[in-house]
Structures are given as structure tokens and as C-alpha cells.
Amino acid sequence: MAGDKKAQETAADNLGALLDAEDGAVVTLVAGRTRLVVHRAVLAARSPVFEAMFRHDTLEASSGVVSIADVEGAALRQLVAYMYTLRAPVVPGTAAHLLAAADKYGLLELKAHCERQLAAQLAVESAAATAVLAVSHCCPRLAEVAAAFVEANSQVLATQGWADAVRSHPKDVVEVSRLIAATSVRSSVPTTNRRRLDPGTQPNSDRSGTPATAALPATSRNTPPSNDTAISHMWSLSGEEKARRLKQAAKSGSVQELRALLSVGADVDAGDRYGWTALYCAALEGHVEAVRSLLEGGADVVARDKWQSTPLHCAACWGHATVVWLLLAASADPNVRDQWRQTPLHWAAMNGHAEAVAELLEAGADKAARDEEGNTPADLARLFDKQQVIEMLK
């Protein structure tokens, strides 16, 4: 395996060197003042759009010149570099332009990389533009993350970015507004009122019929932004009380309170008697912005509870696909095992959560993984008659 990886890296380096060499190059890409002389075969091999362009009798195929009016020069350079090396750039300032270009040319892995970058760098001034970009380029996970950010940060609606979005992309803003409203409604429904499997079959049960559900007091998720007096009071709280309130805020989705507690030093990875951290609580409830804020605050994505399950197990069990996506983007292991040797894919499959299953499979979850009783995720899907998931796991 190490030899194969080394060979791939060498091949990528060799292709990367071709980017600045014009020998044998037969295509010129033009974007404004940027002109890149590149190898037709590389473009065709990486992009289905370029492949179709060069295979048919098109002007670009015959002239050897491709004009790209809607891609900036810097983004074009990064796009081409990726096609030569398959190494995604880490350039936050151009992630939005690069995502649009990757979508246009069918580079799905690069597009996904850009989505993760944009989700990680959400800010009040840029959130509207990111949300509109996500909607217009069919990025449902990024769109939901951006909508959750806006829902938790109402000041976004007063920014110039929001005004520009309303003026330039009114239809997309309508969809963003719908997502914001849906986020608010979902967040107001407590998990304890949602239908779940019999406790005796729940992966996070103690398998004696007693659900392993931490009793955290409910608070309003619409906690207003903390003022200086409130934060000053938080500084005086004990470490244990800060941690308790942090888990409470994570469970209720009170993002402003959560951020305030993190700012005064609350232990982001403190666990309760079940071993549940704030991230686990937010993942359980599907609070997208709370999860994102905790990850941004350094939360341990691989923290385990007393049953050895992780926040990813929990999000998969409840079908919170966008939370699953965020956790995977933060390097959560899609094949991590709990004490019954079940993976997050087992949990998502037995509950019939097709979107969560899709995210896990995309991240490399093992369909053939077997739990301590020898069941694969497909076996559990069949056991609980989850037909859509059964088809996905064939």
C-alpha cells in the first residue's frame, strides 16, 4: 500500500510539472488576461465536460482555444493545477470561485473540498453569498450549514452581503429563506418527541431496555447574544458549571450562549456521567450551527461515550445528514466501532436514514463491516425493512 501511494504521489508530481511545460500541449485556456497552455488529454481524463467538448466537432476542439468567461484567472489556475495533480488547494479566498468552476466542469471531489472550506470559514459578512452559492450550485449540505449560520446570526440579514444577494439572486434567496425557516422549525422539536426504535434495539441503549439518554434541562434556543455583564458573570462560574451549561446550550441549540461559554474557557470536551460531550449533545439533536461552532472551538470529533460510540454514531442514528457531513469533514472516522463493533453505517442503516448512509458511503464507510453478531449494515437494513437503504447497500 505504501508503495502504491508513493507511486501515485510521483505520478502526480510528474503531471504537476507538465503544467508549466508547453511541449505537446495542444489546448489554450483563456480567462480574462490569464492564458494557460495545457494538455488536452489531461483535461479530458479529469473532466467529463472537457472530454465531451474535445470528443465532438466543436469550435474549441478544432481551434485548440477554450474561452472561459465566467471563471477568474486565479480560480482557473487552481482548477487546472488540481486536474494535473489531484491535490486540492488550500486557498480560502478563492474557494467560492473555485467551487463554481469545479461544478461547471464536473470535478466533484474538488467541489466537495471547496464546500468544506466554505463551511469552515463562514462569517457574518460572507454568509449570504455562501448560502446563495450553495443553492445555485446544488450543494445541499453547504446550503443547510449556511442557513443554520444565518438563523443563529440574525445580524447577517442587515449586512451588505444579504442586500446584494437579494438584489442579484432573488430566487436563490427565497430558497435560502426557506432553509432558514426549516432550520428553525427542526431545532425547536426536542429529540425526546421524535419517533425512534424500541429502546431494546437502539445502538445507544444499554441493551437491557433502558435508553442511555442523558437528562439535560431544556433551555430556549433563542437565547439573545450575551452582553458584557452576562459574560462577566460566566467568568465567575466554576469549571464544572461552565461545562454543564455548555452541554445544555449544545442540546438546546443556543448558539450564542454556547459561543459565550467557549469564550470564557468552558471545557469543550467535558463529558457527563455517560461520557457525552457538548458535541455529542449537539449531534444528537441535529443542531448544525452548534456542531459547527463546537468544531471551530476545538471539540474532539472522536470523543467516545461509555458505550464507545462517537458523535458520528449519534448523528447517523438520528439521520442528521448535514451533521454527519460536518463531522466527516472534520476528519471523523466513518468506520469507527462502538462496543458492539457497530459502525455509524450500521446505525444509519438500521434506522433507514438514506441521506446519512449516502454521506457515509461517500466518505468511505465499509459496507461489509460486521458487528459482534456478524451483521453487516445491509443485514440490519433488511431486519428493519428499510428498502431504500437496502438498495443503496447492494
Secondary structure, DSSP 4 states (H G I P E B T S, - for coil): -HHHHHHHHHHHHHHHHHTT--TT--EEEEETTEEEEE-HHHHHHH-HHHHHHHHS--HHHHHSEEE-TTS-HHHHHHHHHHHHH------GGGHHHHHHHHHHTT-HHHHHHHHHHHHHT--TTTHHHHHHHHHHTT-HHHHHHHHHHHHH-GGGGGSHHHHHHHHH-HHHHHHHHHHHHHHHHHHTS-GGGS----GGG-TTB-SSS-B---------TTPPPP-HHHHHHHHTS-HHHHHHHHHHHHHHT-HHHHHHHHHTT--TT---TT---HHHHHHHHT-HHHHHHHHHTT--TT---TTS--HHHHHHHHT-HHHHHHHHHTT--TT---TT---HHHHHHHTT-HHHHHHHHHTT--TT---TTS--HHHHHHHTT-HHHHHHT-
